[in-house]
Amino acid sequence: MAEERYRGAAVRTLPRPNRQYTGDRVCAEPTCGTKLSRYNKWQYCWQHEPVHSYVPRGKRKSRKAAA
């Protein structure tokens, strides 16, 4: 009798859950009453949030490829 073989992807761990903040927050701008998402870590809504510098993330080039 032939052996049975199963093929498929390896079992992986689940990704970390998203960080959550208190859900009853509003924008810190005095004239704005926008309710903030529990996943928004800033104290302002998207309209009043100051510009942040961009930090690129991702795969880095090896030292050989960079030279």
C-alpha positions as CSV (number, residue, x, y, z in Angstrom):
1,M,0.0,0.0,0.0
2,A,1.3,3.5,-0.9
3,E,2.2,6.0,1.8
4,E,0.0,8.9,2.3
5,R,1.7,12.3,2.2
6,Y,0.2,15.7,3.0
7,R,1.6,18.8,1.5
8,G,1.0,22.4,2.5
9,A,2.4,25.5,4.2
10,A,4.1,25.4,7.6
11,V,2.1,26.5,10.6
12,R,3.1,30.0,11.6
13,T,2.5,32.1,14.7
14,L,-0.2,34.8,14.6
15,P,0.9,38.4,14.1
16,R,0.9,40.7,17.1
17,P,-2.5,42.4,17.7
18,N,-2.6,46.2,17.0
19,R,-2.0,48.5,19.9
20,Q,-5.1,50.1,21.3
21,Y,-5.7,53.3,23.2
22,T,-8.7,54.5,25.2
23,G,-11.7,54.7,23.0
24,D,-13.4,57.8,24.4
25,R,-10.9,60.4,23.2
26,V,-11.6,63.5,21.2
27,C,-9.2,65.8,19.2
28,A,-7.1,68.1,21.4
29,E,-7.8,71.1,19.1
30,P,-10.2,73.3,21.1
31,T,-12.6,74.0,18.2
32,C,-12.7,70.3,17.0
33,G,-14.9,67.7,18.5
34,T,-13.8,64.7,16.3
35,K,-13.8,61.4,18.1
36,L,-10.5,59.6,17.7
37,S,-10.1,56.0,16.8
38,R,-8.9,53.7,19.5
39,Y,-6.0,52.8,17.1
40,N,-4.9,56.5,16.7
41,K,-1.9,57.0,19.0
42,W,-1.9,60.8,18.5
43,Q,-4.0,63.3,20.4
44,Y,-5.2,65.1,17.3
45,C,-7.4,64.1,14.4
46,W,-5.9,63.9,10.9
47,Q,-6.8,67.5,10.0
48,H,-5.0,69.0,13.1
49,E,-2.1,66.6,13.5
50,P,1.3,68.4,12.8
51,V,3.5,66.9,10.1
52,H,5.7,64.1,11.2
53,S,9.0,63.0,9.5
54,Y,8.8,59.9,7.5
55,V,10.9,56.9,8.6
56,P,11.3,54.4,5.8
57,R,11.0,50.8,6.9
58,G,11.5,47.6,5.0
59,K,14.2,45.4,3.6
60,R,17.7,46.9,3.7
61,K,20.3,46.4,1.0
62,S,23.3,44.3,1.9
63,R,26.6,46.0,2.3
64,K,27.9,44.5,-0.9
65,A,24.9,45.8,-2.9
66,A,25.2,49.3,-1.3
67,A,28.9,49.7,-2.2
